[in-house]
Amino acid sequence: MPLDEGTTLLRGRYELGTRRSAAGYAEAWTAYDEDGLQYLVRTWAYDGDEPDPVQRALWDAELRTLYKVGSSPGADDTLAVLKDAGLDRDAKSFVMVLQAAGYGSVADALAARTEHGWLSSRDPADRRELWRAAGRVAAGLAVLHSQDVLHRDVGAAALLYLPDEPTESIRLGGFEWSVRLGRPLDADPPVSWSSPPERLAGDTAAWRPDDDWFGFGMLCARLVLNLERYANNAPAERYARVVKAIEAAKTTLTEPERALLLRLIDPDPLERMTRPHDVQLSVRGIVALLAAPPAARADDRPFTLIVNPKQVGLYDYLLERGLREHLGLDDGQPYDPRNVAHTDGLAVFLRRDLDGGSLYAVPK
């Protein structure tokens, strides 16, 4: 039975506000705790007075995994992590509370792309921010895989964002109940943008991490190219059209962008880029390339600058040139190379200082 606005869940700790989506037994809600703080709540109704033993066992296993994922390094910055969960017998529902207050779905934004400047802009600087967001998604996917969790549908519907700061706030969600109730672990998820072509041909092998990276590639293509017109095509035809669109985007995307997208969704599974480190390194290279002036971008060569934020000469030099103010240090307050906030702040300060700079060849 569908829940209603104002229903309280988990012994009154959360009150449902606005229903955000509903599909079958699953619903998503904006909810508020006793202090008025906002959360995203997902519920799954069950039949009868108690869930059956199989459902309950799956639920318990899923919670253990999700709490483990949420405590992994980097999860808070890349994933919509779990805050609370429980079985609400009054509502006859499984309940998950996610730290994703006010977030909308990127799938909805893509469906109305022209209304969102951060998606429709043709400025390379805006596309750079999309790739920067994609890098966080890749990092989040790597976190899931490091905990032996398969997402199984890395698509736009799984991305959450805040309208006021869209690219900066993008987080990967949708992995709650990565093993869906009533669906065997070895069964494929429903066909979607993220389904590799070999699965469309009837391959029933168990879903693999490599398949998640294919979904990531399709997602990135949708972010940087206007592909939503293919949404209603048959899956195999849609895939072929996406590949063709990437190949044809020679004036829209740089060569490294097209090369990465084509590697991620290559028709041959053995030729795809599937190592998390390689994917993240390629994305960082694209971000760096798009930060360069047009003349440098035409060279199509990404560069990586490696710095040691604990090097005395470096941070002393930067402190004299604005790092102190950037970190909010008082006069006489030292930079602490053991303080993560200081070292991370130095990296951000240096990156901002170098953004938009030019690269010059210096003779030996």
N, C-alpha and C positions, 0 to 999 in steps of 0.2 A: 504494500500500500504506500503511495507517495507520501512523503512528509510535507508538513505545512510550515509556512513562515511563523516564527515565534516558538516553534517546538524547541524544547531544551534537550540536550543530549549529554551523555556521560555524567549522569547524576547532577545535572544542572550546571555543569561547568561551561557549557557553550549554548548559545541561543542562535537559532537559524535566522538569517536575514533574508537575502534575495537568492532565489534559485538561479543558478548560472547555467546549468545544463541538466538534461535527463536523457538516459538511454537505457531502456529495459529496467533492470533492477538497480542500476547505478545512477546516482545523482551527485551534482556538485553544487555547493552552497557557499555564499559569503556568511560567515558566522562571527559571533562576538563572545569573548570570555567575560568573566565577572567584572573585569576592570575596563571593559569597553574596547579592548584591543581586537583588531580584526584578523581573521584567518580564513583560509580556504579549507572547507570541509568536504570530504568525499564520503558518501555512504553507499552501502550495498545491502539491499533488503534481502531477507531470507524468509522462507515459508515455514509455517508452524511456530510452536512456542520456543523451540530451540533449533539452532542450525544442526545439520546432520554432522556426524563425526568427521567425515572427509572434509567438509567445508571448514570445520573448526581446526582441524590439523593443518590445513593449508594456511589458514589465517595466522595461527601461531608461528608457523615457519616463516611466513612472509614478514611478520612484525620483527622477528629476530633479525632477519636480513636487513630490513629497512633501518632499524636502529643502528645496526653495524655500519651501513652505508652512510647514514647521517653523521656518524662520529669520525668518518674518514677524513684525512687532511684534504682541504680544498672543497669539500662538499658544500659548505655554506655559501661559497662564492659561485657555484656552478649548478647546483641542484635545488629543487624545491623539496626541502628536507622535512621529515616527519617531526612534529612537536608532541603529539599525543595520539592515542588510539585506544579503542576498546570495543567491547561487544555491548550494545545497548539493547537490553531485552524489552524494555518498554516500547522502543521504536522498532524492535525486531530488525535491527540493522547492525552491520559491521561499520565502524566509524573510524576514519582517519582524519587527523587535523594537521594541515600542512602550513608551514611558514611561508605563505604566498599571498599576503594580504593585498587586495586591490589589483591583482594581476589579471590581465586579459590573455586571450589565446592569439598567438601569432597567425594561426589559420584564419581567424576572423579578420585580422588586419590584411592578410594577403587577398582575401576575397573582396576587399574594398581598397585595393592598393593605392589608387589615385588619391584617396582621402588621407593617406599617411605619407608625409614628406620623407620620412626616414627610409621608406621602402621605394618610393617612386622617384626620388632624386637621382639624377645622372651625374652628380658631382662625385669624383673619385674619393673625396674626403668622407662623404657619407657612406660610400661603398666600403671604405676602409673600416668604418665603425661596424658595419654588418659583418665583415670578416673577423673583426676583433670579438664580436659576440659569438660568432661561429667557433672561434678558438676556445671560448669558455664552455660551449656545448661539447666540444671534443674532449675537453678536460673532464667534464662531468661524466661523459660516456666512459672515459678511461677509468674513472673512479668506480663506476658500476661494474665494469668488467674485472677490476682488481678484486672485487668482492664476489666474483662469480655470479653476477646478476646480469641477465640479458634483458635489454629493453624491449625488443621485439616489435617496436613501431616508432622508430625515430623519425618523426614527421612534424609538420608545423603545428598540429593540434597538441603536441607534447611540449611545445615551447610556451612559456609564460612570460609576460612583460608588463611593466608599468607604463601607462600612457604618458606620464610626465617625463620619463627618462627611458625611452623604449630600448635602445640598443644596449645601454649600460646595465639595464636591469634584467635582461633575458636570462632565464634559468630553464634547465631541462627538467620537466616533470613527466607525468604519464607512465612512470615505471612502477607506480603503486599497483599491486596485484599484477606484476609481470607474469605470474601464473594466474590466469583468470579463473574465477570460480566456474566449475562445470566444464572446463576445457583441459584435456590432458596436456601434460608438460611437453610431450613430443609432437603436439599438433601445431601446425602453422597458425599464426594470427590471421585475421581477415586480410584479404588482398587490399593493398593501399599503395600510395606513392613509394613507400619504403620497401616494397616487395621486390627482391632481385628477379631478373628475367628467368633464371633457371627454375625458380619456384613456380613461376607462371606456367612453365612447361610441364609441371606435374611432379617435380622432385619433392619427395616427402621426407627427406632427411631432417633430423632435428635442427632447429634454429641455432645458428652459431654467432659468435661475436663478429665474425667477418660480415655477416648479413646486416648487423647493426651499422657497420661502417658504410655499407652501400646506402642504407637509409640516410645516414648523415650526408653523403654526397648529394643525394636527391634533394635533401633539405637545403643545402647550401646553394644548389642551382636555383631553387625556388626563391631564395632570398635575394640573389643578385640579378636574376633574370625574370622577366614577366612571363611565367609559364602557366598561370592559373587557367588560361583558356583551354588547356589540355585536360582539365580536371575530369571532364565527363567522357573522355575517350576510353576505349577499352584499354586495360592495363598494358598489354604488349605494345599497342599502338602509341600509347602515351609515353612509354619508355623510349621508343624509337624517336619520337618527336623531340623529347628532351635532349637526347644525344645530338640530334641534328641541330637543335637550337644552340647548344653549347659550341658545336663545331663552327657554326655560322657567326658567332658573336665576336668576330675579330675586331670590330670597331667599338664594341661595348666593354669587353673584358680584356685584360692583359693576357699575354701568352701563359704566364705562370698560373693565372686563375683558371683558364680553360684547361690547361694540362692537368691540374689537380682534380678538377671536376670530372674530367674524362677518365682519370686513373681510378677515382673512387667508384665510378659506376660502369667500369669497363664490362663489356659483355662476357668476357672470360673471367670467371672467379679467380683464377690463378694469377691473373695480371693486375688485379685490383690492389690498391694501397690499403692495407688493413692494420699496419702496426701503429699503435697510438702515438709513439714518439715521432714517426715519420709524418703522420698527418698533422700533428701539432706544430712540428718544425716548418712544414710547408705553409701552414696558415700564417705563422709568424712572419715568414718570408714575404708573403703577399701583403700583410699589414705594413711591413717596413717599406715595401716597394711602393704602395699607394700613398705613403707619407712623403715620398720623394717628389721633387718638382717634375713637370712633364718630361723635360729632356732626360732626366735620369731614369724615369719610368720606361722610356723608349728603349733603354739599354737592356731591359728585361733581366737584370741580374740583382737578386736580393742580396743584401749584406747583413751580417750579424755582428753587432758590437758586444764584446764581452767585457764586463767591468767587475772589479772587486770592491764592493761597498765597504770593506773593512781596511782598505788601503789608506794609510794616514795621509799621504800626499794628495790623494784624490779628494777625500772628504774635507780636508783643510782648504783646498782650493775652492771647492763648491760652497763651503760655508761662507766664504768671503764674497760669493757671487749670488747669494739669495737663498741658499739651502736653509740657513738658520731661520729665515722668515717663513719659508715653506713648511718647515717642521714645527714652527711655533715655539722655538727655543728662546728662553730669556737670555739676556746678556750674561755671559759667564757660565751658562748651562752647557755642558759639553755634549757633543755628539757621541752616542754610545754604540759602537759597532756590534755589540752583543744584543742590542735592542732591535727586535724584528721591525717594529714600527719605524725606527730610524733608517734601517737599511732598505726597507721597502719604499719609504718616502724618498730616499736618495735616488732609487731607480726611477720612480715616477718623475721626480724633478729633472733628472737627466734626460729621460725620454721626451718630456715636454719641451725641454730646451733644444733638443735635436730635431724635433718634428718640423718638417718644412725646410730643413737645411739643405745645403748643396754639398755634393761630393766632388772633391778636386783631386786630380792625380798629382802627386808630389814626386818629383824625380829624386832618385837616390843620390 
